[in-house]
């Protein structure tokens, strides 16, 4: 057995012993030892292997698998620019705390700085420390080292987020010869990991004495659910779509200054709140801001945090029932205003599609929301549903990799729906490229196609004085025929023109398919302005 084959087989075996159940592979020559070992493990039923020819797609597929509950997930590729194409997914995983292993093949050290093909410095290429494997040699004393390094990588990914594992392979890169090796390559008895690790946690529980009854809970991108805490304290909850709270909390905060009876004396921030400028303004002007976070880099982009801890201990706490009731009444009044305004709007608009889609999803569905307008539209107008699990890439909130992330979620936890914009869809069209024989997700991708960047119409760039510049450099119309694009990938495509047609298209997914809704974006700014005005009038 040659050294590269021995090392790759041990590495894959130890990943499996550490409960890594899914690996995404992009083909290449230098990672051939890992490809052979992974194929053999998959054929033996020990691991699920997903093959994608595009490394950026592969990275986000692995991200989606991990987000969807598959646990620590690895993605592997060859050396050179292939590694760089994993960077967007690693960035998202880093800032969202997703347990991802970027398992990259490398050229041996003697080929560096020689002009050898596909050879770059891969150390710290993702801006984080690299767990560097030694080059395998035909000698004893390496099995324990290799296995211990795998255990360290998995434990780090599980506890802290993405890990870069870099493995240089010397030729030969394919199996050959006899199976003889100078030492046993077996792992620990009974298939246990070489090093069994316990999750390391640091807790810092703070008393809630500084938080009075008029406290508001703001929930951003987090796996935490503060509902029990808020219920016991009598605090209203405003949550981004990946959480659960008042239906129109963000819309209330975006509509202008709050009246006195809705103005909090303190806020508790759970996770990273990034969607709403109104939420960020509230944080900046509230005198007491307590951030709950497990991270040493707690989220505080407004520099407003007065306290931070991992947990809160309520103790004996005064409850103001009128405070929660006032917010519930305001939320109900806004709901009536929103429903009335949207009922008078022609279908489709992004807001109506967001509301109608969330309402029409089958119970138990998974929903992935693309960045830019879709996640914000759901945040503003959709009725939260506890029977639907909602996901979004809010770590760095890019539009890249959305189709692949949604596919990974579907492969990890079942039928999934995605609501994304047309530019987001085009940015990851290769997410539709799934080879024959590969595990296929049950995924319905709903594309709101307004032929360009609708989000910019709602930002400063969309103001009238910038009209001569806007369309070319911000609106960016593309004119792509999405039906023909889907046909090229052999993915079913359906165009819908009414809310009723959308509802019929949202039956439980079977395989991957695309539902396109064509819309206009030129009235977006006016619609959102009218919505903000109507909401403001409802509680002032």
N, C-alpha and C positions, 0 to 999 in steps of 0.2 A: 504494500500500500504506500502511495506517495504521501509526503507530509501535508500537502494542501487538502487532499481528500480526507486524511485522518482528522485534521483540525476541523474541517467543515462538518463532518459527521458528529464529532463530539459536541460542537457548538449547537447544532440543531437538536441533538438528543437532550442537551441540558436546557435549552429553551422549553422544550416540551415538558420536562420534569418540573419546570418552574411555572407551569400552567399557561404558557403562551399557546393559544389555540388557533390563531390566525396569523399567517404571514403573507404579505403581498410582495411579489417578485417582478422586477423588470429585467428582461433578459440582457445578457452581455457576456463577454468572454472572461473578464477577470473574476467575475463572481460565479463562474461555472461550477467550482467545487460546492458552493452553497446551493446552487440550482439542482445539482444531482442529489445532494443530501436531502433537500426539501421535497423533491419529487418522490424519492423513495419513502420518506416519512408519510407523505400524503397518500401514496399507494397502499401503505400499510394501515391507513386509517388513524394515524396518530396525530395528524394536524390537518387543518384546512388551508389549502394553498390557492391563492388568487394571482393570476398572471396578467399584467398590464404592460403594454409596450411603451407607454408614456410615463416617465418617472414622476412628473408633476401630478398626473392623475393617480398614479400608484400611491404617492404620499398622502393625498387627500382621501383615497379609499381606505387606507390604514387608519387615518385620523377618524373617519366616520365609523369604522368598525369599533375602535376604542371608545368613542363617544357613545355608541349605541349599546355598550355593555359587554363587549367581548373581552374586556380586561386589557392587559398589556399586549400590544400588537406591534409586530415588526414589519418593516418594509426594507427590502434589500435591492441593491443595484450595483452596477459596475463602477469603475473609477472615472474621474474626470468631470465633464459637464453634467453627466448623469447625477452625480452627487449634488451639484448646485441646484438641480431641478427639484430636489426634495426640500429646499430651503423654505418656500412659502408654507408648506404643511408643518414643518418643524417650528416655524415662527408662531403659527396659530396654536399648535400644541403647547408651546412654551407659555404663551400668555393666557391660555385657557386651562392649563394644568391637565392636559390629556396624556395618558401613559403610552407613549410612542417610542419605539426603538428604531433609529435610522442605522441600519446594518449595512455599511458600505464596504465594498471591496477596494483594495488599493494595490498599486504596484509596489514591489519590494524596494527597500531603501536605496539599493545600489542603482536603481533606474532614475531616482530623483535628480533634478538639475543636470540631466544629460540630453534633454530634448526628446526623450522617449515618448511615444504616442500615448495619449490619454493619461498623462501623468501630471498631476498638480499637487500642491501642498494641501492635503485634506485635514490637517490638524486645525481644530477650532474653526472650521469652515462655516459652522453655524453660529459662531459667536459664543459658544459654550465649550467647556472642557470636553475633550475627546477621550473616550476609553480606548486606548490603543492596544490592540493585540500584538504580541510578539510574532515574528515570522516563524512558522512551524519548521522544525528540523527533525531529521530521522534520529532520534535519541530518546531515552527514557526521561521521565520527570516532568512531562508537559501536561498530561491528562488532568491532573488536579488543578493546575494553573488555569487552563482553558475553562474548565467548569466553574471554578471560583469566580472568574471574571464575568461569565454569563450571569451567575447569581447576583453579582454586584450590579450589573446593568439592569436586570429585571427589578431588583429592589429599588434602585434609584428611580426608574421610570414609574413604578407604582407609587412611590412616596412623593416625588418631586416634579414629575413631568418628563418631557422627552430627553432621550439619551442618544448620543452619537457613539456608535461602536465601529471602529475602523479596523479592518482586517487585511493586511497585506498578504497576497498569495504569490508564491513563486511557481513557475512552470515545473512539472506538468500540472495542468488544471483539470484534467479528466481522470476518472478512475482507470487503473490499469495494473497488471501484474498480480502477484499473489496478495493475500490479506495479511501477511506477516507484519508485525510491528514490535518494537523493542519492549513495550510494556502493555499491560491491559488497558484498554480504552473504555472499560465499563464504568458506569456511574455508581452511585450508592445503591445498596440493596433496596428492593421494594419500590424502585422508581422514584425515590424521594430526591429532592435537590441536593447538590453537593454541599451547599451551605444554606441551611434553613434560616430565614430571616423573619423578624417580627416588625411590623410597620412602626416606624418611629413617629411619635406625635408629641407636640408641645402645646399644652393648653394654658391659657391665661384667662380665667373667668373674672369678670368685673361685676361688682354690685351695680344695681341700676338706680342708686339713690339720686343721681343727677338727672334722671329722666323722669319728668313729670307726667301727669295723665294726658297732656296735650302733646303727645309724641306721634310722629308719623314714621312708618317703616317703608323704606325704599329698597326694592329688590332688583338687582341687576343680573349679570351673568354668573350663576353660581348653582351648585348642586344642593345647596341648603334650602330648606323650606322652613321659614320662620313663623308659619301659621299658628302653631301652638303657643309660641311666645306672645305673638300679637293678640291672640284671642284671650289669653289670660290677663294681659295688660289692658285690653280694650283699645288697642292702637289700630287705626286703619292701615291697610297695606296697599301700596302702589307698586306693581311688579311689571317688569318687562315680559314679553310673551313667553319666555322660557320658565316663568314662575306663575304664581296665581295671586290675584289681588282684585281691587276694584276694576270694573270694566273700563272706565274712562279716566282713571287717575292721571295718566300722562297728559291727556287732552285738557283736563282741568288746569294743570300746571302750565301748559303751553298757551293758555288763553289770556294770560295777563296776571297781574297781582291778585293774590287771594284776598277775599274779604276777611275781616277780623275773626269771624267765627270759624273759619277754616285754616287760619294761619297757625302752624305748629310752633311750640316753644323749643322743640328738640326733634331731631331726626335720627333714626337708626338706619345705617346704610349696610346692606348685606350683599356682598359680591360687587362686581364692577358695573356701575350704571353708566351707560354710554349712549343710549338712544335719543334721549330727549333733552333739548336745551332748557326746557322749563324745569325739569328735575334738577339739572346742574345749577340753574339760577337759584332754586330754592335752597339747595345745599349751601351755596355761597353766602346766603344772607340769613341763615338760621343760626342762632347763637350757640346751640349745643349740637354737635355732630359726632355721633358715636359710630365708628366703623367696625363691623364684625368681619374678621378675616383670619384665616389660618396662615396667611403668607407674611413673611417678614416685610415684604414690600406691599403694605396695605394700600388699597386703592384710595387716592385722595387727589385727583387732578385739580381740584379747586383750592387746595391747601387750606381747607376749612376744618379738618378733623380736630376736635378737641379731646377725643378719647378713642382708643382702639383696644380691642381684646379679641380673643377667639370665641368667647361665650359671654352671656349675660345671666346673672342671678337676680331674679325679680325680688324675692323675699316678700315682705309685707308691702304691697303696692296699692296706692290709691287708684281707683278706676273711675273715670268720668264717662258714664254711658252716653251723655249728651254729645260728647266729642265724636265718638264713633257713629252715632246716629246722624249727626250733621253731615259727615262725609258720605254716608250711605244715601241720604236724601239728595245731596248734590249730585252724586253719581247717577241716581235714577233720573233726575231732571235732565242731566246732560244726555243720557241715553235716549230720552224722548226727543230731544232736539236733533240728535244725530240721526235717529231713525227717520224723522220727518224730513230732514234735509236730503238724506240719501234716497229716500223714496221718490223725490222729485227730480233726481239726477238721472240722465239716460245711462243705460248699462252698455258697456262696462266703464267704470273708472277703477283706479287702483283701490280706493277705499271700499267701494261696493264689492269688488271681487274678494278682497281680504275678508270682509264681514261674511259674505255668502259662503266662501270656501270653508272657513272654520266651522260655520254652523252646519254645513252639509257633510262633514267628515263622519265616517262610521265610528262608533264607539270602540275604543281600544287602538285607534290608529296612531301612527307616529307622523309628526309634521316637521319638516325642515323648512326654515325661512331664509331666503337669500338676503344678503346685505343690501343697502340702499333703501329703496322704497318699500319692498314687500314686508320686511320685519317692522318697519315704522307704521305702515298702514294697519297691520294687525294690532300693533301696540295702541293705536289711536281708537279704533272703532270695533274690533272684534270682541265678542262675548267670550271671556276665558272659559275653558272647559277642562275640568280635572280628569275627564276620561280620555283626553288626548295628550300624549307626551310631545312637547315641542322642543326642537333643537335649533340652534343657529351658531354660525361661526363668529362669535363676538370677541374672541381673543385679540385679534388685530383687525377684525371686521372687514376683511378684503372680500372682493367678489370672486376671487379665483377658487377653483376646486369645489364649487358648490354641488354640481351634479355628482361628482365622485364621493363627496362627503355623504350626501343623501343616500347614494348606493351602498356605502359602507354601513350606514345606520340600518338600512333595510336588510342587508345580509346578516347583521348582528341580532336584530330584534323583530324582524317581520315586516308586514306590509307598511309602506311609508309613502307619504305624499310630500312633494316639494313645491313651494310657491317661490318663483324666482323671476327676475326681469330678463329681458332679451339679451342685454349685454353680458349679464352674469351667465346666461345659458351659453352664449357663443364663446365666452372665455374658457369654458370647460366642456366644449362639445365632444372632446375625446373621452369624456366620461361615459359616452354612449358606446364606446368601442370595447366590446367584450367578446373574446374569442370563443370559438365553438368548444363545448365541453367545460367551460368555466362556470362556477356557481353564478346564477343570475338572480339579481335582486327583484323583489316584487315592489316596483317603484313607479309611481305616476308623477311625472314632472309637469307642473302647470306653469306655463311661460306667459307672463303678461307682456306682450310685445307692443311697445309704443315707439318702436324704431329709433332707439337711442337712449341717452342718459336722462331719464325723467327726474332723477333726484336733483339735478342741478337747477331745474326750473324752480325748485322750492328754496334754493339757497341764494346768497347775495349775487351770484353770477347770473341769476335769472331775472334780475331787475331790468326794467325797460331801457335804462340808459346803456345797458350792455348788449342790447339786441343785435347790433351789427356784428358783434364778435361771437355771440352765444352759439348759434347753430353749428358752426363748423368745429369749434374747439371744445364745446361742452355738450351740446345736443348730440353730436356725432351720429347722424343717421347712417344706417348701413344697408338697408334695402334687401337683406338676406331672405331668401325663400326658405323658411324653416321646414316646410313640408318636404322639399327636395333634399335638404340637409339630413333630415331624419331618414329619408328613403335611402340615402347613401350608406347610412349605418344599419339599415334594415331594422329600424325601430318604428313601431306603429305611431302614427301622428293623427290627431283629431283636432279640427278647428271648431270652437264653440262660440256662439254669438249671443246667447241668452243665459240668464241665471239658471233656468230650468235645464238647459243643455249641460251646463257645468255640473249641476247636481247629478245628472245621469252619468256623466263621465267619471264621477268620483266613487264608483262602486269599488269594491275591494280589489287592489291591484293584483294582476297576475302577469309576471314578467315586467319588463321595462317599457314604458310608453310615454309619449309626450302629448299634452293637451295645450293647444295654443289659443290665447285670447288676444285679439287685436284691439288696440286702444289708441287713443290720441293723448298726447302729453301737453298740447298747447294751452289747455284750460286748467292745468294742474294748479298753478299758482293762485288763480282766481278762486277755484273750489276750496282750497285750503284756507284762503283768507276769509271766505264766507263762513266756513265751518268754525274758525277761530272766533269770528265776530258773534255768531249765533250762540256758541258755548259761553262766551264771556257775558252776554246779555242774560243768560239763564240763571246766573248766580250773583250778579251785581245789582 
